[in-house]
């Protein structure tokens, strides 16, 4: 049976397909509670059923537990005012972004503000607040791959590029950038400098961002425009690309960089191959694409639609640069049968390809505001089985934004910003069913 967190309880983590809950946690007892649950549960041998289903993995080290507890203890705190979070409810905007190589997270904390929390800081310094007069109406953000500590923030009129500044080594502003750049962030941790502002061509509100895997190019789009832009960030130059008429709802570069996905609010979406930038158009009868996530190998992409409780998966039939592909349904029957919801709201797929987080709209009061966690298999097609649900802390919590961090060998971390004002991290620790 799927794990269900009863009203009044707070979800803690997953241990081998079992979602652990506890009574409401205070900051004072968070460390002890997390430590006891993780130590006790991880020390237990797997059940025969779990052994049959999954391949055993290595036991966690003491250092891992200490690092994990530090992240958990410092994330279970009210860090922002939810009424000020300015997210478009129609689209699964990326309001949370984990750094690819470090235990650092950035998330939207207000209409014009971003918070960066560095969990590697052993001294527990206060998070860094990024704010600037150019950074207005923030909608989405994403760390730059292979770019050190550089963060792109989509806002009204363009994109702010922030970079970490260290004592004796200040981040350099791009040559030719406006003179008002270089503003330092606030906070007791690592300082950040606004090193560039990429102006959108017609002053649109930027609402979609996606970096190429090598970190050289940045794609941006707007729900106000039918074209998207590919930026050569080092040069500060953008090339507009247009297909179709509707405003942009989603942009996603594939993990290998061979493919690029763009979707529009009129229900059309496009697959691009990035060698010659040719595209293949698609259309949906289930509304527009409001969520999209590539699998780790870049061979398929998972889609959520605005008028459906069923996901879609696009599978490429041959290797790049071929655009020959098939769209297949991925059924999540429990979304309707258990929650009575008709629509999926947000999705996140972890980099192992084995865990999928899904939030849904409305539904029965008992399930409202929960996040469903699925075990995913990809051989040969995508299938998903429900593990259970996650409940946030506070009064009537609903997930505003969530994202996976994939750099713990024992399993991904799911970071969630809740409408109750809390931002929490949930370790999903399991024995992989994918052979190494």
C-alpha positions as a printed NumPy array, in Angstrom:
array([[  0.   ,   0.   ,   0.   ],
       [  1.236,   3.546,  -0.72 ],
       [  2.509,   5.487,   2.284],
       [  0.057,   8.166,   3.409],
       [  0.994,  10.964,   5.854],
       [ -1.959,  11.526,   8.145],
       [ -3.117,  15.105,   8.855],
       [ -0.973,  16.643,  11.561],
       [  2.095,  14.604,  10.665],
       [  5.177,  15.827,   8.803],
       [  7.03 ,  13.835,   6.143],
       [ 10.73 ,  13.175,   6.796],
       [ 12.285,  10.974,   4.109],
       [ 12.001,   7.776,   2.083],
       [ 13.744,   4.606,   3.224],
       [ 13.435,   1.874,   0.588],
       [  9.9  ,   2.661,  -0.654],
       [  8.644,   3.616,   2.81 ],
       [  7.928,   7.316,   3.385],
       [  8.732,   8.093,   7.009],
       [  6.641,  10.62 ,   8.965],
       [  6.894,  12.201,  12.398],
       [  4.974,  14.601,  14.583],
       [  5.429,  18.297,  13.84 ],
       [  9.094,  19.138,  14.212],
       [ 10.518,  22.176,  15.949],
       [ 13.893,  23.562,  15.023],
       [ 15.287,  22.453,  18.412],
       [ 14.53 ,  18.765,  17.932],
       [ 15.024,  18.516,  14.169],
       [ 18.602,  17.256,  14.383],
       [ 17.849,  14.525,  16.925],
       [ 14.719,  13.383,  15.093],
       [ 16.386,  13.175,  11.699],
       [ 19.472,  11.51 ,  13.069],
       [ 17.531,   8.831,  14.964],
       [ 15.222,   8.008,  12.065],
       [ 18.026,   7.815,   9.517],
       [ 20.357,   5.816,  11.721],
       [ 17.702,   3.345,  12.86 ],
       [ 16.125,   2.819,   9.475],
       [ 19.359,   2.557,   7.521],
       [ 20.785,   0.057,  10.002],
       [ 17.899,  -2.358,   9.435],
       [ 18.429,  -5.162,   6.921],
       [ 16.177,  -5.058,   3.863],
       [ 13.035,  -7.163,   3.89 ],
       [ 12.897, -10.199,   1.562],
       [ 10.398,  -8.318,  -0.578],
       [ 12.773,  -5.371,  -0.935],
       [ 15.687,  -7.726,  -1.679],
       [ 13.717,  -9.335,  -4.488],
       [ 12.735,  -6.017,  -6.006],
       [ 15.906,  -4.019,  -5.69 ],
       [ 19.671,  -4.36 ,  -5.873],
       [ 21.544,  -3.781,  -2.597],
       [ 23.631,  -0.649,  -2.293],
       [ 26.464,   0.357,   0.003],
       [ 25.746,   1.469,   3.546],
       [ 25.935,   5.214,   4.207],
       [ 29.019,   6.55 ,   5.907],
       [ 29.143,   8.602,   9.093],
       [ 30.289,  11.607,   7.092],
       [ 27.294,  11.262,   4.798],
       [ 24.888,  11.23 ,   7.74 ],
       [ 26.52 ,  14.298,   9.276],
       [ 26.36 ,  16.226,   5.993],
       [ 22.794,  15.143,   5.373],
       [ 21.684,  16.091,   8.869],
       [ 23.272,  19.516,   8.407],
       [ 21.287,  20.088,   5.233],
       [ 18.051,  18.884,   6.802],
       [ 18.401,  20.86 ,  10.007],
       [ 19.117,  24.122,   8.188],
       [ 16.367,  23.693,   5.593],
       [ 13.448,  23.046,   7.966],
       [ 12.996,  26.738,   8.697],
       [ 10.635,  29.485,   7.519],
       [ 12.901,  31.3  ,   5.06 ],
       [ 10.497,  33.389,   3.007],
       [  7.058,  34.987,   2.969],
       [  4.896,  32.777,   0.724],
       [  2.399,  35.527,  -0.057],
       [  5.243,  37.385,  -1.767],
       [  6.403,  34.532,  -3.972],
       [  5.599,  35.649,  -7.49 ],
       [  5.175,  32.43 ,  -9.477],
       [  2.916,  31.888, -12.476],
       [  0.417,  29.242, -11.345],
       [ -0.208,  28.048, -14.901],
       [  3.293,  26.718, -15.541],
       [  5.757,  24.569, -13.608],
       [  8.281,  27.372, -13.292],
       [ 11.682,  26.474, -11.911],
       [ 11.524,  28.421,  -8.691],
       [ 14.133,  26.16 ,  -7.079],
       [ 17.55 ,  25.201,  -8.495],
       [ 20.273,  22.999,  -6.977],
       [ 23.866,  23.582,  -8.014],
       [ 25.076,  20.707, -10.193],
       [ 28.29 ,  20.008,  -8.299],
       [ 27.863,  21.549,  -4.853],
       [ 25.383,  21.368,  -2.   ],
       [ 24.074,  24.848,  -2.739],
       [ 20.489,  25.774,  -3.527],
       [ 18.86 ,  28.932,  -4.892],
       [ 15.161,  29.694,  -4.73 ],
       [ 12.762,  32.562,  -5.369],
       [ 11.957,  34.206,  -2.04 ],
       [ 10.01 ,  37.279,  -3.173],
       [  8.872,  39.2  ,  -6.257],
       [ 12.336,  40.734,  -6.744],
       [ 14.502,  38.544,  -4.544],
       [ 16.429,  35.261,  -4.59 ],
       [ 17.954,  33.376,  -1.649],
       [ 21.109,  31.256,  -2.009],
       [ 21.742,  28.731,   0.766],
       [ 25.191,  27.094,   0.956],
       [ 24.933,  23.828,   2.896],
       [ 28.686,  23.244,   2.567],
       [ 29.349,  26.2  ,   4.857],
       [ 30.299,  24.464,   8.101],
       [ 29.893,  27.676,  10.11 ],
       [ 26.176,  27.845,   9.31 ],
       [ 26.215,  31.418,   8.075],
       [ 23.056,  33.193,   7.039],
       [ 21.856,  32.631,   3.456],
       [ 22.752,  35.111,   0.764],
       [ 20.053,  37.444,  -0.584],
       [ 20.312,  38.494,  -4.235],
       [ 18.508,  41.727,  -5.08 ],
       [ 19.071,  44.52 ,  -7.596],
       [ 17.006,  47.254,  -9.218],
       [ 17.25 ,  45.349, -12.524],
       [ 15.931,  42.159, -10.944],
       [ 12.162,  42.703, -10.963],
       [  9.322,  40.151, -11.08 ],
       [ 11.514,  37.058, -10.812],
       [  9.922,  33.996, -12.425],
       [ 12.604,  31.32 , -12.812],
       [ 16.284,  30.663, -12.053],
       [ 18.96 ,  28.113, -12.956],
       [ 22.618,  27.51 , -12.065],
       [ 25.092,  27.601, -14.939],
       [ 26.654,  24.188, -15.699],
       [ 30.46 ,  24.131, -15.578],
       [ 30.446,  27.812, -14.677],
       [ 31.534,  27.789, -11.055],
       [ 28.992,  29.554,  -8.882],
       [ 27.055,  31.461, -11.53 ],
       [ 23.283,  31.8  , -11.341],
       [ 20.876,  33.048, -14.013],
       [ 17.669,  34.749, -12.838],
       [ 14.805,  35.475, -15.261],
       [ 12.979,  38.71 , -14.602],
       [ 11.078,  41.531, -16.268],
       [ 13.097,  42.834, -19.213],
       [ 15.957,  40.355, -19.174],
       [ 18.182,  37.95 , -17.282],
       [ 20.422,  38.733, -14.299],
       [ 23.69 ,  36.753, -14.158],
       [ 25.136,  36.518, -10.647],
       [ 28.589,  35.133,  -9.78 ],
       [ 30.242,  34.373,  -6.443],
       [ 32.868,  36.789,  -5.179],
       [ 35.514,  35.662,  -2.714],
       [ 37.947,  37.706,  -0.584],
       [ 40.717,  38.901,  -2.857],
       [ 38.979,  37.466,  -5.937],
       [ 35.941,  39.491,  -6.954],
       [ 33.803,  38.227,  -9.828],
       [ 34.433,  40.234, -13.003],
       [ 31.672,  42.095, -14.824],
       [ 31.459,  41.316, -18.532],
       [ 33.199,  43.908, -20.69 ],
       [ 30.617,  46.272, -22.159],
       [ 27.959,  45.502, -19.554],
       [ 26.052,  48.385, -17.991],
       [ 27.735,  50.462, -15.334],
       [ 25.121,  49.684, -12.666],
       [ 26.248,  46.066, -12.536],
       [ 28.585,  44.796,  -9.862],
       [ 26.122,  45.224,  -6.996],
       [ 26.988,  42.899,  -4.115],
       [ 24.463,  40.655,  -2.406],
       [ 23.509,  40.735,   1.278],
       [ 24.233,  38.007,   3.823],
       [ 27.017,  36.585,   5.974],
       [ 28.04 ,  33.835,   3.55 ],
       [ 29.753,  33.964,   0.161],
       [ 29.015,  37.262,  -1.59 ],
       [ 27.558,  37.402,  -5.088],
       [ 28.113,  40.06 ,  -7.754],
       [ 25.719,  40.935, -10.566],
       [ 28.109,  40.459, -13.482],
       [ 25.73 ,  40.793, -16.448],
       [ 22.199,  41.696, -17.47 ],
       [ 21.014,  40.152, -20.752],
       [ 18.24 ,  42.382, -22.031],
       [ 15.318,  40.72 , -23.767],
       [ 14.843,  42.071, -27.292],
       [ 11.446,  43.676, -26.709],
       [ 11.587,  44.074, -22.957],
       [  9.477,  40.957, -22.332],
       [  9.064,  39.288, -19.006],
       [ 11.404,  36.273, -19.159],
       [  9.585,  33.195, -17.834],
       [ 11.634,  30.256, -19.194],
       [ 15.358,  29.469, -18.936],
       [ 17.515,  26.494, -19.872],
       [ 21.312,  26.179, -20.028],
       [ 23.11 ,  23.99 , -22.546],
       [ 24.934,  21.177, -20.699],
       [ 28.356,  22.714, -21.408],
       [ 27.253,  26.058, -19.952],
       [ 28.102,  28.04 , -23.08 ],
       [ 24.588,  28.869, -24.248],
       [ 21.497,  29.99 , -22.372],
       [ 18.006,  29.69 , -23.857],
       [ 15.329,  32.128, -22.706],
       [ 11.683,  32.637, -23.563],
       [  8.56 ,  34.498, -22.505],
       [  4.847,  33.809, -22.289],
       [  4.522,  37.222, -23.966],
       [  6.438,  36.226, -27.117],
       [  6.327,  33.433, -29.733],
       [ 10.125,  33.402, -30.165],
       [ 12.878,  32.207, -27.848],
       [ 16.5  ,  33.382, -27.701],
       [ 19.767,  31.445, -27.634],
       [ 22.384,  33.527, -25.807],
       [ 26.143,  33.241, -26.207],
       [ 26.645,  34.369, -22.627],
       [ 30.374,  35.125, -22.863],
       [ 29.659,  37.589, -25.679],
       [ 26.337,  38.825, -24.338],
       [ 24.761,  38.158, -27.749],
       [ 21.328,  36.628, -28.293],
       [ 19.853,  35.018, -31.434],
       [ 16.029,  34.932, -31.6  ],
       [ 14.41 ,  31.762, -32.989],
       [ 10.744,  31.581, -33.869],
       [  8.404,  28.678, -34.609],
       [  4.623,  28.956, -34.268],
       [  2.477,  31.719, -32.819],
       [  1.824,  31.06 , -29.137],
       [  3.81 ,  32.399, -26.193],
       [  6.533,  30.184, -24.703],
       [  5.52 ,  27.951, -21.779],
       [  8.615,  25.754, -21.41 ],
       [ 12.235,  25.351, -22.617],
       [ 14.418,  22.323, -21.816],
       [ 17.864,  21.422, -23.146],
       [ 18.605,  17.68 , -23.165],
       [ 21.376,  16.398, -20.835],
       [ 23.589,  15.499, -23.805],
       [ 22.958,  18.798, -25.63 ],
       [ 21.851,  17.02 , -28.818],
       [ 18.207,  18.003, -28.457],
       [ 16.207,  21.005, -27.336],
       [ 12.526,  21.143, -26.369],
       [ 10.252,  24.182, -26.622],
       [  6.542,  24.396, -25.835],
       [  3.867,  27.051, -26.319],
       [  0.605,  27.999, -24.636],
       [ -1.437,  27.155, -27.736],
       [ -0.757,  23.44 , -27.171],
       [  2.02 ,  23.085, -29.751],
       [  5.548,  22.   , -28.905],
       [  8.739,  21.428, -30.851],
       [ 11.661,  19.025, -30.782],
       [ 14.893,  20.541, -32.071],
       [ 18.185,  18.931, -32.935],
       [ 20.975,  21.351, -32.102],
       [ 23.402,  20.438, -34.891],
       [ 21.522,  22.359, -37.602],
       [ 18.674,  23.724, -35.42 ],
       [ 15.923,  22.054, -37.394],
       [ 12.692,  21.154, -35.628],
       [  9.705,  18.853, -35.724],
       [  6.302,  20.261, -34.624],
       [  3.903,  18.41 , -32.322],
       [  0.488,  19.276, -30.905],
       [ -1.556,  18.161, -27.912],
       [ -5.28 ,  17.697, -27.277],
       [ -4.639,  17.735, -23.508],
       [ -3.783,  21.418, -23.219],
       [ -0.354,  23.038, -23.235],
       [  2.833,  21.584, -21.756],
       [  3.176,  22.862, -18.193],
       [  5.984,  20.563, -17.056],
       [  8.853,  18.793, -18.831],
       [ 11.84 ,  16.734, -17.686],
       [ 14.461,  14.786, -19.677],
       [ 15.654,  11.35 , -18.628],
       [ 19.331,  11.103, -17.554],
       [ 20.472,   9.801, -20.943],
       [ 18.594,  12.353, -23.055],
       [ 16.737,   9.589, -24.926],
       [ 13.241,  10.56 , -23.781],
       [ 11.378,  13.469, -22.23 ],
       [  8.484,  13.332, -19.775],
       [  5.664,  15.874, -20.209],
       [  2.782,  17.126, -18.058],
       [ -0.206,  18.785, -19.74 ],
       [ -2.554,  21.468, -18.431],
       [ -5.751,  19.42 , -18.889],
       [ -4.702,  15.893, -17.995],
       [ -3.784,  13.611, -15.091],
       [ -1.809,  11.426, -17.513],
       [  1.792,  12.21 , -18.435],
       [  3.256,  11.842, -21.905],
       [  6.695,  10.512, -22.832],
       [  8.498,  11.189, -26.085],
       [ 10.9  ,   8.411, -27.097],
       [ 13.47 ,   8.927, -29.83 ],
       [ 13.482,   6.047, -32.292],
       [ 17.08 ,   6.543, -33.421],
       [ 20.242,   8.422, -32.496],
       [ 20.852,  12.191, -32.925],
       [ 20.383,  14.179, -35.011],
       [ 17.286,  12.181, -36.037],
       [ 13.976,  13.699, -34.903],
       [ 12.019,  10.485, -35.434],
       [ 10.149,  10.002, -32.153],
       [  6.96 ,   8.621, -30.608],
       [  4.633,  10.139, -27.985],
       [  3.288,   7.574, -25.508],
       [  1.076,   7.94 , -22.411],
       [  2.433,   7.37 , -18.913],
       [ -0.476,   6.464, -16.678],
       [ -0.63 ,   7.651, -13.07 ],
       [ -4.023,   6.148, -12.17 ],
       [ -3.796,   6.993,  -8.462],
       [ -3.92 ,  10.724,  -9.194],
       [ -7.596,  10.315, -10.084],
       [ -8.588,   7.221,  -8.095],
       [ -7.047,   8.282,  -4.769],
       [ -6.904,  12.076,  -4.885],
       [ -9.842,  12.718,  -7.238],
       [ -7.721,  15.312,  -9.03 ],
       [ -8.114,  15.828, -12.76 ],
       [ -4.887,  17.728, -13.395],
       [ -1.186,  17.347, -12.657],
       [  0.364,  20.637, -11.563],
       [  4.172,  20.185, -11.319],
       [  6.663,  17.392, -11.927],
       [ 10.335,  16.768, -11.091],
       [ 12.378,  13.734, -12.197],
       [ 15.635,  12.939, -10.432],
       [ 18.867,  12.334, -12.346],
       [ 18.895,   8.586, -11.623],
       [ 15.589,   8.31 , -13.475],
       [ 14.126,   6.286, -10.582],
       [ 12.111,   8.854,  -8.638],
       [  9.383,  11.181,  -9.874],
       [  7.704,  13.879,  -7.748],
       [  4.224,  14.995,  -8.826],
       [  1.928,  17.664,  -7.423],
       [ -1.689,  17.886,  -8.492],
       [ -4.439,  20.48 ,  -8.547],
       [ -7.462,  20.476,  -6.228],
       [ -8.813,  16.982,  -5.482],
       [-10.198,  15.638,  -2.203],
       [ -9.414,  17.644,   0.906],
       [ -7.586,  14.704,   2.509],
       [ -4.981,  14.662,  -0.298],
       [ -4.904,  18.353,  -1.168],
       [ -1.423,  19.903,  -1.056],
       [  0.471,  16.597,  -0.985],
       [  3.302,  15.553,  -3.341],
       [  3.091,  12.065,  -4.839],
       [  6.376,  10.121,  -5.092],
       [  6.693,   7.458,  -7.815],
       [  9.215,   4.711,  -8.474],
       [ 10.043,   4.932, -12.199],
       [ 11.368,   2.298, -14.583],
       [ 12.529,   3.022, -18.136],
       [ 13.01 ,  -0.393, -19.744],
       [ 11.912,  -0.386, -22.405],
       [  9.181,   2.224, -21.818],
       [  8.499,   4.525, -18.87 ],
       [  6.307,   3.054, -16.137],
       [  5.65 ,   4.447, -12.668],
       [  4.404,   2.882,  -9.421],
       [  3.192,   5.   ,  -6.514],
       [  5.322,   4.884,  -3.35 ],
       [  3.284,   7.36 ,  -1.346],
       [  2.788,  11.025,  -0.508],
       [  4.772,  13.808,   1.166],
       [  3.106,  16.337,   3.465],
       [  4.739,  19.646,   4.334],
       [  4.84 ,  21.471,   7.67 ],
       [  2.675,  24.39 ,   8.736],
       [ -0.95 ,  25.286,   8.081],
       [ -2.515,  23.846,   4.905],
       [  0.826,  23.542,   3.088],
       [  0.856,  23.38 ,  -0.701],
       [  3.998,  22.958,  -2.822],
       [  4.954,  26.165,  -4.628],
       [  8.138,  24.832,  -6.213],
       [ 10.361,  21.757,  -5.866],
       [ 13.526,  20.337,  -7.371],
       [ 15.855,  17.333,  -6.998],
       [ 19.487,  17.425,  -5.906],
       [ 21.273,  14.384,  -7.308],
       [ 24.778,  14.444,  -5.82 ],
       [ 24.272,  12.115,  -2.852],
       [ 25.203,   8.558,  -3.8  ],
       [ 22.641,   7.15 ,  -1.375],
       [ 19.761,   8.845,  -3.187],
       [ 18.389,  12.17 ,  -4.376],
       [ 17.259,  15.03 ,  -2.154],
       [ 13.925,  16.67 ,  -2.914],
       [ 13.788,  20.346,  -1.901],
       [ 10.289,  21.866,  -1.569],
       [  9.124,  25.425,  -0.938],
       [  5.734,  25.205,   0.782],
       [  2.987,  27.828,   0.849],
       [  3.167,  27.71 ,   4.662],
       [  6.506,  29.525,   4.441],
       [  8.796,  26.542,   5.019],
       [ 11.492,  25.195,   2.705],
       [ 12.299,  21.545,   3.43 ],
       [ 14.652,  18.863,   2.118],
       [ 13.54 ,  15.233,   1.851],
       [ 16.144,  12.468,   1.332],
       [ 14.893,   9.62 ,  -0.868],
       [ 17.19 ,   6.76 ,   0.084],
       [ 16.606,   3.455,  -1.715],
       [ 18.234,   0.435,  -3.258],
       [ 18.475,   1.022,  -6.973],
       [ 16.806,  -1.418,  -9.358],
       [ 19.209,  -0.3  , -12.11 ],
       [ 22.279,  -2.508, -12.377],
       [ 25.594,  -0.558, -12.414]])
